[in-house]
């Protein structure tokens, strides 16, 4: 199965890929914010 996937030629819809990548870039930024520490002032590295 892996060899078939590796060596077979597939038609790639580059236009659909471009639309997907360009639309998901704005969504990823919102997802990044939920992992940020709301109490982090950003100066931890400079206090050492």
PDB file of N, H, CA, C and O in Angstrom:
ATOM      1  N   UNK A   1       0.826  -1.189   0.000  1.00  0.00           N
ATOM      2  CA  UNK A   1       0.000   0.000   0.000  1.00  0.00           C
ATOM      3  C   UNK A   1       0.873   1.257   0.000  1.00  0.00           C
ATOM      4  O   UNK A   1       0.625   2.178  -0.778  1.00  0.00           O
ATOM      5  N   UNK A   2       1.883   1.303   0.857  1.00  0.00           N
ATOM      6  H   UNK A   2       2.085   0.554   1.489  1.00  0.00           H
ATOM      7  CA  UNK A   2       2.739   2.483   0.922  1.00  0.00           C
ATOM      8  C   UNK A   2       3.476   2.695  -0.391  1.00  0.00           C
ATOM      9  O   UNK A   2       3.614   3.830  -0.847  1.00  0.00           O
ATOM     10  N   UNK A   3       3.942   1.631  -0.992  1.00  0.00           N
ATOM     11  H   UNK A   3       3.830   0.709  -0.621  1.00  0.00           H
ATOM     12  CA  UNK A   3       4.649   1.739  -2.265  1.00  0.00           C
ATOM     13  C   UNK A   3       3.717   2.271  -3.350  1.00  0.00           C
ATOM     14  O   UNK A   3       4.124   3.075  -4.189  1.00  0.00           O
ATOM     15  N   UNK A   4       2.476   1.821  -3.329  1.00  0.00           N
ATOM     16  H   UNK A   4       2.145   1.168  -2.648  1.00  0.00           H
ATOM     17  CA  UNK A   4       1.500   2.307  -4.306  1.00  0.00           C
ATOM     18  C   UNK A   4       1.274   3.806  -4.139  1.00  0.00           C
ATOM     19  O   UNK A   4       1.197   4.536  -5.128  1.00  0.00           O
ATOM     20  N   UNK A   5       1.167   4.266  -2.902  1.00  0.00           N
ATOM     21  H   UNK A   5       1.229   3.673  -2.099  1.00  0.00           H
ATOM     22  CA  UNK A   5       0.988   5.689  -2.656  1.00  0.00           C
ATOM     23  C   UNK A   5       2.226   6.488  -3.044  1.00  0.00           C
ATOM     24  O   UNK A   5       2.121   7.599  -3.564  1.00  0.00           O
ATOM     25  N   UNK A   6       3.388   5.921  -2.791  1.00  0.00           N
ATOM     26  H   UNK A   6       3.474   5.019  -2.369  1.00  0.00           H
ATOM     27  CA  UNK A   6       4.633   6.630  -3.067  1.00  0.00           C
ATOM     28  C   UNK A   6       4.879   6.794  -4.558  1.00  0.00           C
ATOM     29  O   UNK A   6       5.292   7.865  -5.002  1.00  0.00           O
ATOM     30  N   UNK A   7       4.631   5.751  -5.333  1.00  0.00           N
ATOM     31  H   UNK A   7       4.295   4.881  -4.972  1.00  0.00           H
ATOM     32  CA  UNK A   7       5.014   5.769  -6.734  1.00  0.00           C
ATOM     33  C   UNK A   7       3.869   6.071  -7.693  1.00  0.00           C
ATOM     34  O   UNK A   7       4.113   6.234  -8.889  1.00  0.00           O
ATOM     35  N   UNK A   8       2.648   6.150  -7.220  1.00  0.00           N
ATOM     36  H   UNK A   8       2.450   6.017  -6.249  1.00  0.00           H
ATOM     37  CA  UNK A   8       1.551   6.466  -8.135  1.00  0.00           C
ATOM     38  C   UNK A   8       1.451   7.977  -8.298  1.00  0.00           C
ATOM     39  O   UNK A   8       1.785   8.739  -7.390  1.00  0.00           O
ATOM     40  N   UNK A   9       0.994   8.386  -9.446  1.00  0.00           N
ATOM     41  H   UNK A   9       0.722   7.768 -10.183  1.00  0.00           H
ATOM     42  CA  UNK A   9       0.850   9.823  -9.685  1.00  0.00           C
ATOM     43  C   UNK A   9      -0.595  10.219  -9.410  1.00  0.00           C
ATOM     44  O   UNK A   9      -1.533   9.600  -9.911  1.00  0.00           O
ATOM     45  N   UNK A  10      -0.748  11.235  -8.625  1.00  0.00           N
ATOM     46  H   UNK A  10       0.014  11.738  -8.218  1.00  0.00           H
ATOM     47  CA  UNK A  10      -2.073  11.731  -8.269  1.00  0.00           C
ATOM     48  C   UNK A  10      -2.237  13.123  -8.843  1.00  0.00           C
ATOM     49  O   UNK A  10      -1.287  13.902  -8.910  1.00  0.00           O
ATOM     50  N   UNK A  11      -3.452  13.420  -9.255  1.00  0.00           N
ATOM     51  H   UNK A  11      -4.224  12.787  -9.200  1.00  0.00           H
ATOM     52  CA  UNK A  11      -3.745  14.772  -9.718  1.00  0.00           C
ATOM     53  C   UNK A  11      -3.950  15.655  -8.500  1.00  0.00           C
ATOM     54  O   UNK A  11      -4.818  15.390  -7.668  1.00  0.00           O
ATOM     55  N   UNK A  12      -3.153  16.695  -8.401  1.00  0.00           N
ATOM     56  H   UNK A  12      -2.447  16.910  -9.076  1.00  0.00           H
ATOM     57  CA  UNK A  12      -3.242  17.604  -7.270  1.00  0.00           C
ATOM     58  C   UNK A  12      -3.968  18.861  -7.702  1.00  0.00           C
ATOM     59  O   UNK A  12      -3.608  19.477  -8.704  1.00  0.00           O
ATOM     60  N   UNK A  13      -4.975  19.239  -6.963  1.00  0.00           N
ATOM     61  H   UNK A  13      -5.268  18.738  -6.148  1.00  0.00           H
ATOM     62  CA  UNK A  13      -5.720  20.461  -7.233  1.00  0.00           C
ATOM     63  C   UNK A  13      -5.036  21.594  -6.468  1.00  0.00           C
ATOM     64  O   UNK A  13      -5.356  21.862  -5.310  1.00  0.00           O
ATOM     65  N   UNK A  14      -4.098  22.246  -7.131  1.00  0.00           N
ATOM     66  H   UNK A  14      -3.838  22.028  -8.072  1.00  0.00           H
ATOM     67  CA  UNK A  14      -3.318  23.290  -6.476  1.00  0.00           C
ATOM     68  C   UNK A  14      -4.163  24.511  -6.139  1.00  0.00           C
ATOM     69  O   UNK A  14      -3.876  25.211  -5.168  1.00  0.00           O
ATOM     70  N   UNK A  15      -5.201  24.775  -6.927  1.00  0.00           N
ATOM     71  H   UNK A  15      -5.434  24.207  -7.716  1.00  0.00           H
ATOM     72  CA  UNK A  15      -6.084  25.898  -6.613  1.00  0.00           C
ATOM     73  C   UNK A  15      -6.831  25.653  -5.302  1.00  0.00           C
ATOM     74  O   UNK A  15      -6.957  26.557  -4.476  1.00  0.00           O
ATOM     75  N   UNK A  16      -7.322  24.430  -5.114  1.00  0.00           N
ATOM     76  H   UNK A  16      -7.220  23.696  -5.784  1.00  0.00           H
ATOM     77  CA  UNK A  16      -8.009  24.096  -3.864  1.00  0.00           C
ATOM     78  C   UNK A  16      -7.036  24.135  -2.689  1.00  0.00           C
ATOM     79  O   UNK A  16      -7.395  24.572  -1.596  1.00  0.00           O
ATOM     80  N   UNK A  17      -5.819  23.684  -2.913  1.00  0.00           N
ATOM     81  H   UNK A  17      -5.528  23.329  -3.801  1.00  0.00           H
ATOM     82  CA  UNK A  17      -4.803  23.717  -1.867  1.00  0.00           C
ATOM     83  C   UNK A  17      -4.486  25.156  -1.473  1.00  0.00           C
ATOM     84  O   UNK A  17      -4.353  25.459  -0.287  1.00  0.00           O
ATOM     85  N   UNK A  18      -4.367  26.031  -2.445  1.00  0.00           N
ATOM     86  H   UNK A  18      -4.475  25.784  -3.408  1.00  0.00           H
ATOM     87  CA  UNK A  18      -4.083  27.441  -2.166  1.00  0.00           C
ATOM     88  C   UNK A  18      -5.223  28.082  -1.377  1.00  0.00           C
ATOM     89  O   UNK A  18      -4.981  28.850  -0.447  1.00  0.00           O
ATOM     90  N   UNK A  19      -6.462  27.767  -1.747  1.00  0.00           N
ATOM     91  H   UNK A  19      -6.659  27.143  -2.503  1.00  0.00           H
ATOM     92  CA  UNK A  19      -7.612  28.315  -1.020  1.00  0.00           C
ATOM     93  C   UNK A  19      -7.612  27.825   0.425  1.00  0.00           C
ATOM     94  O   UNK A  19      -7.877  28.596   1.347  1.00  0.00           O
ATOM     95  N   UNK A  20      -7.318  26.559   0.616  1.00  0.00           N
ATOM     96  H   UNK A  20      -7.102  25.932  -0.133  1.00  0.00           H
ATOM     97  CA  UNK A  20      -7.309  26.001   1.964  1.00  0.00           C
ATOM     98  C   UNK A  20      -6.206  26.620   2.810  1.00  0.00           C
ATOM     99  O   UNK A  20      -6.430  26.957   3.972  1.00  0.00           O
ATOM    100  N   UNK A  21      -5.025  26.770   2.240  1.00  0.00           N
ATOM    101  H   UNK A  21      -4.843  26.495   1.296  1.00  0.00           H
ATOM    102  CA  UNK A  21      -3.909  27.329   2.997  1.00  0.00           C
ATOM    103  C   UNK A  21      -4.119  28.804   3.303  1.00  0.00           C
ATOM    104  O   UNK A  21      -3.776  29.260   4.393  1.00  0.00           O
ATOM    105  N   UNK A  22      -4.669  29.546   2.372  1.00  0.00           N
ATOM    106  H   UNK A  22      -4.947  29.175   1.486  1.00  0.00           H
ATOM    107  CA  UNK A  22      -4.855  30.973   2.605  1.00  0.00           C
ATOM    108  C   UNK A  22      -5.995  31.232   3.576  1.00  0.00           C
ATOM    109  O   UNK A  22      -5.951  32.219   4.311  1.00  0.00           O
ATOM    110  N   UNK A  23      -7.001  30.393   3.604  1.00  0.00           N
ATOM    111  H   UNK A  23      -7.036  29.591   3.007  1.00  0.00           H
ATOM    112  CA  UNK A  23      -8.109  30.610   4.527  1.00  0.00           C
ATOM    113  C   UNK A  23      -7.766  30.160   5.936  1.00  0.00           C
ATOM    114  O   UNK A  23      -8.303  30.711   6.897  1.00  0.00           O
ATOM    115  N   UNK A  24      -6.897  29.184   6.090  1.00  0.00           N
ATOM    116  H   UNK A  24      -6.460  28.736   5.309  1.00  0.00           H
ATOM    117  CA  UNK A  24      -6.583  28.676   7.422  1.00  0.00           C
ATOM    118  C   UNK A  24      -5.558  29.534   8.143  1.00  0.00           C
ATOM    119  O   UNK A  24      -5.386  29.377   9.352  1.00  0.00           O
ATOM    120  N   UNK A  25      -4.875  30.428   7.455  1.00  0.00           N
ATOM    121  H   UNK A  25      -5.015  30.555   6.473  1.00  0.00           H
ATOM    122  CA  UNK A  25      -3.853  31.228   8.122  1.00  0.00           C
ATOM    123  C   UNK A  25      -4.465  32.181   9.134  1.00  0.00           C
ATOM    124  O   UNK A  25      -3.867  32.415  10.184  1.00  0.00           O
ATOM    125  N   UNK A  26      -5.632  32.738   8.854  1.00  0.00           N
ATOM    126  H   UNK A  26      -6.118  32.548   8.000  1.00  0.00           H
ATOM    127  CA  UNK A  26      -6.260  33.631   9.816  1.00  0.00           C
ATOM    128  C   UNK A  26      -6.861  32.852  10.976  1.00  0.00           C
ATOM    129  O   UNK A  26      -6.920  33.366  12.093  1.00  0.00           O
ATOM    130  N   UNK A  27      -7.309  31.626  10.737  1.00  0.00           N
ATOM    131  H   UNK A  27      -7.261  31.208   9.829  1.00  0.00           H
ATOM    132  CA  UNK A  27      -7.876  30.808  11.797  1.00  0.00           C
ATOM    133  C   UNK A  27      -6.810  30.357  12.781  1.00  0.00           C
ATOM    134  O   UNK A  27      -7.083  30.257  13.977  1.00  0.00           O
ATOM    135  N   UNK A  28      -5.611  30.083  12.308  1.00  0.00           N
ATOM    136  H   UNK A  28      -5.389  30.164  11.336  1.00  0.00           H
ATOM    137  CA  UNK A  28      -4.548  29.596  13.183  1.00  0.00           C
ATOM    138  C   UNK A  28      -4.150  30.635  14.215  1.00  0.00           C
ATOM    139  O   UNK A  28      -3.783  30.277  15.334  1.00  0.00           O
ATOM    140  N   UNK A  29      -4.214  31.904  13.870  1.00  0.00           N
ATOM    141  H   UNK A  29      -4.512  32.195  12.961  1.00  0.00           H
ATOM    142  CA  UNK A  29      -3.835  32.959  14.800  1.00  0.00           C
ATOM    143  C   UNK A  29      -4.767  32.958  16.011  1.00  0.00           C
ATOM    144  O   UNK A  29      -4.317  33.156  17.140  1.00  0.00           O
ATOM    145  N   UNK A  30      -6.048  32.739  15.784  1.00  0.00           N
ATOM    146  H   UNK A  30      -6.413  32.578  14.867  1.00  0.00           H
ATOM    147  CA  UNK A  30      -6.991  32.695  16.894  1.00  0.00           C
ATOM    148  C   UNK A  30      -6.724  31.497  17.788  1.00  0.00           C
ATOM    149  O   UNK A  30      -6.857  31.596  19.007  1.00  0.00           O
ATOM    150  N   UNK A  31      -6.348  30.368  17.202  1.00  0.00           N
ATOM    151  H   UNK A  31      -6.240  30.288  16.212  1.00  0.00           H
ATOM    152  CA  UNK A  31      -6.043  29.179  17.988  1.00  0.00           C
ATOM    153  C   UNK A  31      -4.803  29.381  18.840  1.00  0.00           C
ATOM    154  O   UNK A  31      -4.723  28.839  19.942  1.00  0.00           O
ATOM    155  N   UNK A  32      -3.833  30.149  18.354  1.00  0.00           N
ATOM    156  H   UNK A  32      -3.899  30.589  17.459  1.00  0.00           H
ATOM    157  CA  UNK A  32      -2.614  30.395  19.112  1.00  0.00           C
ATOM    158  C   UNK A  32      -2.908  31.189  20.378  1.00  0.00           C
ATOM    159  O   UNK A  32      -2.249  30.982  21.396  1.00  0.00           O
ATOM    160  N   UNK A  33      -3.866  32.078  20.336  1.00  0.00           N
ATOM    161  H   UNK A  33      -4.401  32.247  19.509  1.00  0.00           H
ATOM    162  CA  UNK A  33      -4.171  32.923  21.486  1.00  0.00           C
ATOM    163  C   UNK A  33      -4.709  32.140  22.670  1.00  0.00           C
ATOM    164  O   UNK A  33      -4.526  32.568  23.810  1.00  0.00           O
ATOM    165  N   UNK A  34      -5.356  31.023  22.446  1.00  0.00           N
ATOM    166  H   UNK A  34      -5.504  30.676  21.520  1.00  0.00           H
ATOM    167  CA  UNK A  34      -5.918  30.293  23.574  1.00  0.00           C
ATOM    168  C   UNK A  34      -4.841  29.611  24.407  1.00  0.00           C
ATOM    169  O   UNK A  34      -5.112  29.207  25.538  1.00  0.00           O
ATOM    170  N   UNK A  35      -3.626  29.471  23.879  1.00  0.00           N
ATOM    171  H   UNK A  35      -3.407  29.799  22.960  1.00  0.00           H
ATOM    172  CA  UNK A  35      -2.533  28.852  24.619  1.00  0.00           C
ATOM    173  C   UNK A  35      -1.646  29.881  25.308  1.00  0.00           C
ATOM    174  O   UNK A  35      -0.744  29.504  26.055  1.00  0.00           O
ATOM    175  N   UNK A  36      -1.873  31.137  25.082  1.00  0.00           N
ATOM    176  H   UNK A  36      -2.606  31.443  24.474  1.00  0.00           H
ATOM    177  CA  UNK A  36      -1.052  32.170  25.698  1.00  0.00           C
ATOM    178  C   UNK A  36      -1.437  32.331  27.162  1.00  0.00           C
ATOM    179  O   UNK A  36      -2.598  32.169  27.536  1.00  0.00           O
ATOM    180  N   UNK A  37      -0.457  32.649  27.971  1.00  0.00           N
ATOM    181  H   UNK A  37       0.486  32.781  27.667  1.00  0.00           H
ATOM    182  CA  UNK A  37      -0.686  32.878  29.388  1.00  0.00           C
ATOM    183  C   UNK A  37      -1.206  34.302  29.572  1.00  0.00           C
ATOM    184  O   UNK A  37      -0.508  35.253  29.219  1.00  0.00           O
ATOM    185  N   UNK A  38      -2.397  34.472  30.107  1.00  0.00           N
ATOM    186  H   UNK A  38      -2.964  33.699  30.394  1.00  0.00           H
ATOM    187  CA  UNK A  38      -2.933  35.828  30.258  1.00  0.00           C
ATOM    188  C   UNK A  38      -2.157  36.656  31.280  1.00  0.00           C
ATOM    189  O   UNK A  38      -2.266  37.883  31.285  1.00  0.00           O
ATOM    190  N   UNK A  39      -1.379  36.008  32.141  1.00  0.00           N
ATOM    191  H   UNK A  39      -1.291  35.012  32.137  1.00  0.00           H
ATOM    192  CA  UNK A  39      -0.608  36.723  33.157  1.00  0.00           C
ATOM    193  C   UNK A  39       0.847  36.943  32.755  1.00  0.00           C
ATOM    194  O   UNK A  39       1.625  37.503  33.528  1.00  0.00           O
ATOM    195  N   UNK A  40       1.218  36.511  31.561  1.00  0.00           N
ATOM    196  H   UNK A  40       0.587  36.057  30.933  1.00  0.00           H
ATOM    197  CA  UNK A  40       2.594  36.668  31.086  1.00  0.00           C
ATOM    198  C   UNK A  40       2.792  38.094  30.589  1.00  0.00           C
ATOM    199  O   UNK A  40       2.102  38.544  29.675  1.00  0.00           O
ATOM    200  N   UNK A  41       3.740  38.799  31.198  1.00  0.00           N
ATOM    201  H   UNK A  41       4.301  38.434  31.941  1.00  0.00           H
ATOM    202  CA  UNK A  41       3.994  40.167  30.771  1.00  0.00           C
ATOM    203  C   UNK A  41       5.063  40.250  29.687  1.00  0.00           C
ATOM    204  O   UNK A  41       5.327  41.333  29.167  1.00  0.00           O
ATOM    205  N   UNK A  42       5.679  39.129  29.342  1.00  0.00           N
ATOM    206  H   UNK A  42       5.465  38.248  29.765  1.00  0.00           H
ATOM    207  CA  UNK A  42       6.640  39.104  28.253  1.00  0.00           C
ATOM    208  C   UNK A  42       8.055  39.487  28.633  1.00  0.00           C
ATOM    209  O   UNK A  42       8.916  39.587  27.759  1.00  0.00           O
ATOM    210  N   UNK A  43       8.325  39.706  29.921  1.00  0.00           N
ATOM    211  H   UNK A  43       7.627  39.624  30.632  1.00  0.00           H
ATOM    212  CA  UNK A  43       9.647  40.158  30.341  1.00  0.00           C
ATOM    213  C   UNK A  43      10.448  39.097  31.080  1.00  0.00           C
ATOM    214  O   UNK A  43      11.487  39.421  31.655  1.00  0.00           O
ATOM    215  N   UNK A  44      10.011  37.857  31.088  1.00  0.00           N
ATOM    216  H   UNK A  44       9.167  37.594  30.621  1.00  0.00           H
ATOM    217  CA  UNK A  44      10.707  36.808  31.836  1.00  0.00           C
ATOM    218  C   UNK A  44      12.158  36.638  31.418  1.00  0.00           C
ATOM    219  O   UNK A  44      13.027  36.475  32.274  1.00  0.00           O
ATOM    220  N   UNK A  45      12.437  36.673  30.136  1.00  0.00           N
ATOM    221  H   UNK A  45      11.731  36.805  29.441  1.00  0.00           H
ATOM    222  CA  UNK A  45      13.809  36.478  29.670  1.00  0.00           C
ATOM    223  C   UNK A  45      14.718  37.625  30.089  1.00  0.00           C
ATOM    224  O   UNK A  45      15.923  37.426  30.247  1.00  0.00           O
ATOM    225  N   UNK A  46      14.173  38.807  30.271  1.00  0.00           N
ATOM    226  H   UNK A  46      13.195  38.969  30.143  1.00  0.00           H
ATOM    227  CA  UNK A  46      14.989  39.977  30.577  1.00  0.00           C
ATOM    228  C   UNK A  46      15.238  40.148  32.069  1.00  0.00           C
ATOM    229  O   UNK A  46      16.085  40.950  32.462  1.00  0.00           O
ATOM    230  N   UNK A  47      14.525  39.417  32.897  1.00  0.00           N
ATOM    231  H   UNK A  47      13.838  38.765  32.578  1.00  0.00           H
ATOM    232  CA  UNK A  47      14.691  39.546  34.343  1.00  0.00           C
ATOM    233  C   UNK A  47      15.869  38.753  34.873  1.00  0.00           C
ATOM    234  O   UNK A  47      16.254  38.932  36.028  1.00  0.00           O
ATOM    235  N   UNK A  48      16.445  37.897  34.076  1.00  0.00           N
ATOM    236  H   UNK A  48      16.132  37.752  33.137  1.00  0.00           H
ATOM    237  CA  UNK A  48      17.537  37.043  34.555  1.00  0.00           C
ATOM    238  C   UNK A  48      18.820  37.773  34.687  1.00  0.00           C
ATOM    239  O   UNK A  48      19.827  37.183  35.079  1.00  0.00           O
TER     240      UNK A  48
END
